[in-house]
Amino acid sequence: MGIASLAMLSSLGLFLGMLLAIEFGRRLGLKSRADDQKTDNTAAGLIDGAIFGLMGLLIAFTFSGAASRLDHRRDLVINEANAIGTAYLRLNLLPAESQPPLRDLFRQYLDARLDAFQKLPDMAAAEASLLRANQLQNQIWPMAVQSCQASGSVPTTTLLLSALNEMFDMATLRTATARVMHPPMVIFVMLFALALLSSFLAGYSMGNNPETTRFHVFGFAAIIAVTVYVILDIEYPRAGLIRVDAVDRVLIELRGSMR
């Protein structure tokens, strides 16, 4: 099952779970009211407010973190494009006969990097492209070192190899960010648990106020479920509706400039 489908099913499950929790809480509240049990509504209201407040804070921080990581991923694409472009330009420092093979490897490398992220959420195809990019790194580096040694120029060696090192570092950072830079699963478990608990408490309060409409019930559950779906979608911006494909234009334009 893909990440986008899992996010959709999780949000739908949360929506249905919240409706069930509200209904269970409402019936329990009605039973309590029918039994004429004496409860301290003030203390209950304070507890309900604290739990709803905690849920709101958790949603806010999770959403803020996801949006921040989305911007960071866009920045990484631009930074990688700059690193590749810089290294490619510094190939001009090498002897003329050493440049064509390296330029060809650079073009293949950039194609592999583009394919790796554009083929998502097809993980198998993306991993194959990443493996190809890593193999090209292992070809570019020794060829560049050999060409620098042949040139006999210390400035050329320093400038080109440092640029290549930066290019490879940016590739590693961007790949690692896409793979592992996500909140711990316990954060989402806690978010779902708080949403269900808040729904139960809201339903219990409805038992003391039977005039509450179904519109409010469905509206509350839908808003929370959609918000959670958006958070999950932002966390995986190449799998769902929210995507960062537009920023790949920077790499595509760079590829077009590699003649």
Rosetta blueprint (number, residue, H / E / L):
1 M L
2 G L
3 I H
4 A H
5 S H
6 L H
7 A H
8 M H
9 L H
10 S H
11 S H
12 L H
13 G H
14 L H
15 F H
16 L H
17 G H
18 M H
19 L H
20 L H
21 A H
22 I H
23 E H
24 F H
25 G H
26 R H
27 R H
28 L H
29 G H
30 L H
31 K H
32 S H
33 R H
34 A H
35 D L
36 D L
37 Q L
38 K L
39 T L
40 D L
41 N H
42 T H
43 A H
44 A H
45 G H
46 L H
47 I H
48 D H
49 G H
50 A H
51 I H
52 F H
53 G H
54 L H
55 M H
56 G H
57 L H
58 L H
59 I H
60 A H
61 F H
62 T H
63 F H
64 S H
65 G H
66 A H
67 A H
68 S H
69 R H
70 L H
71 D H
72 H H
73 R H
74 R H
75 D H
76 L H
77 V H
78 I H
79 N H
80 E H
81 A H
82 N H
83 A H
84 I H
85 G H
86 T H
87 A H
88 Y H
89 L H
90 R H
91 L H
92 N H
93 L H
94 L L
95 P L
96 A H
97 E H
98 S H
99 Q H
100 P H
101 P H
102 L H
103 R H
104 D H
105 L H
106 F H
107 R H
108 Q H
109 Y H
110 L H
111 D H
112 A H
113 R H
114 L H
115 D H
116 A H
117 F H
118 Q H
119 K L
120 L L
121 P L
122 D L
123 M H
124 A H
125 A H
126 A H
127 E H
128 A H
129 S H
130 L H
131 L H
132 R H
133 A H
134 N H
135 Q H
136 L H
137 Q H
138 N H
139 Q H
140 I H
141 W H
142 P H
143 M H
144 A H
145 V H
146 Q H
147 S H
148 C H
149 Q H
150 A H
151 S H
152 G L
153 S L
154 V H
155 P H
156 T H
157 T H
158 T H
159 L H
160 L H
161 L H
162 S H
163 A H
164 L H
165 N H
166 E H
167 M H
168 F H
169 D H
170 M H
171 A H
172 T H
173 L H
174 R H
175 T H
176 A H
177 T H
178 A H
179 R H
180 V H
181 M L
182 H L
183 P L
184 P L
185 M H
186 V H
187 I H
188 F H
189 V H
190 M H
191 L H
192 F H
193 A H
194 L H
195 A H
196 L H
197 L H
198 S H
199 S H
200 F H
201 L H
202 A H
203 G H
204 Y H
205 S H
206 M H
207 G H
208 N L
209 N L
210 P L
211 E L
212 T L
213 T L
214 R H
215 F H
216 H H
217 V H
218 F H
219 G H
220 F H
221 A H
222 A H
223 I H
224 I H
225 A H
226 V H
227 T H
228 V H
229 Y H
230 V H
231 I H
232 L H
233 D H
234 I H
235 E H
236 Y L
237 P L
238 R L
239 A L
240 G L
241 L L
242 I L
243 R L
244 V L
245 D H
246 A H
247 V H
248 D H
249 R H
250 V H
251 L H
252 I H
253 E H
254 L H
255 R H
256 G H
257 S H
258 M L
259 R L
